[in-house]
Amino acid sequence: MSGAKKCESCGMPIEAGVYCQYCTDDAGKLQEFDERLKRMTQWTLRQGQAKTPAEAEERALAYMATTPAWKDHPKLAARMKRKA
């Protein structure tokens, strides 16, 4: 799938738009930060990429910090600053 677009929230390949169907609400708007973090944390656990919910959340936050949709989000920036 060379040259395919990626969801700016989760990185999933998409054909059109900015965000995938999993990152948007029923109106097609990007989900709120807390909802997206919760869902990305759950996905991380289901995929076996973390052993605990806390570890999964940290992995989700670290990934979100690399995405165009979330990298400058105030909640993420404040949380990452506290960890530094």
Secondary structure, DSSP 8 states (H G I E B T S, - for coil): -TT-EE-TTT--EESSSSS-TTSB-TTS-B--HHHHHHHHHHHHHHTTS-SSHHHHHHHHHHHHTTSTTTTT-HHHHHHHHHH-
